[in-house]
Amino acid sequence: MNDLVATAKRPDVSSGDAECVNSTVRELLQISDELASYEYLITMEKDLTDFGDKSPMRDIVKFAVDKSSTILTGERKRLVQISERCSKYPLGQGKIEQAVTVIDTTTGILASIRARL
């Protein structure tokens, strides 16, 4: 996020690139807000060894992982749409692609957690 904000504020960045980067920042802030409510539940996964396989806690963590994955999938689609609109702004599009990579990596981590549940 810091890199995106700094990029958008650079004086040598075109207004089109800056708008693409700012759109990406807005999307990532929205993702962050939406995921915040599930973050605590997901971090409980490391403590599940103390519970049995049929524990309600396990179901709660699964729910949080599934909802987080759904949010990330939807936001990824929105970032791809922004990327398509920003195709003529290489800097902005590159930053969007970096954000999509972060989302893809996070989705992969969530899938890994889900597989262990």
N, C-alpha and C positions, 0 to 999 in steps of 0.2 A: 504494500500500500504506500509506504514511504517513497519508493521508487516512482510509482505512478504519479503521486502528487507532485513530487519534484520535477518530473518530466513535464507535466502539464504547465508548470510555472516557469519553465525555462524560456528566456526571451527569444531563442532561436527556433522555437517550435512553432510551426504554422498553426493558424487558428483551427483548421480542419483536424490536424493531428491532436491538438489540445482538446477539442470537443470529443474526439474518439476516446482519448485517455480519460477525460472527465466522465464520460458515459460508463466506462469500465469501472471507475472508482465508485460511482453510484450503485452499479450492480453488485460489486463486491461488498459494499456497506449493507446492502439489502440482504445479501446472503449471510453475512455475519450476524445481522439482527435475527434472522430467521433461525439460524443454527444455534444461537446462544442458548436457547431453552433446552436443547437436546445435549449440549456439550457435557454438562455435569453427569447426565445419565450414562453417556457413552464412556466417560472416564471410570465409571463404576465397574466396567468390564474386567479390569485387572483384579478386582476383589471377588469375582464370582466363584473362585475355587473354594471359597468357604461355604457356598450354597450347593444344594443338590441340583441334579440335572432338570428337575421339574420345578425349580424355584420360580416364584412370580417375579423375582428380581431379574432373572434371565429374560423373561418375556418383556419386561420393561426396557431392558437394554436393547433387545431385538427391535422393539418398537421405535426407539430413538434412532438406531442405526438405519432402519428402513425409511423413516421420515426424513432423516438427513440426506440419505441417498436420493430420495424423490426430489427434495429441494434442490440439490446440486444438479440433478439431471435437467430440471426445468430452467435453472439459471444458466446452465451451459448452453441450452438452446437459445436463450436470449442473447448471450454473449456472441454466439455464432452469427445471429442476425445483425448485431452491431458490427461485427467483423465484415460482413458482406457490405454493409453501408459504408464502411470505412476502407474499402479495398483500394481507393486511390490515395490513401494517406499511409504510407509504409511504416512510419514510426508508430502511429496509433494502432495500426493493424498488428504490428509486432507485439505491442504491449497487450493487446487483447489475446493474442495467441498464447502469450506467457500465462495470462490469467486462466485461460482454458486448460492449459497444462496443469496448473495447480489444482483446478477442479477435478481433472481426470485422475491425478495422483491421489487426491483426497478420497475420491469415489473408490479407487482401488483399495485404499487402506480400510475404508468402511466395509468393503466386500470381504476383506481378509478377516476383520473382526467378526462379521456376520457368520462366516464359515466356521469360526471357532465356537459359536454359540450353539 
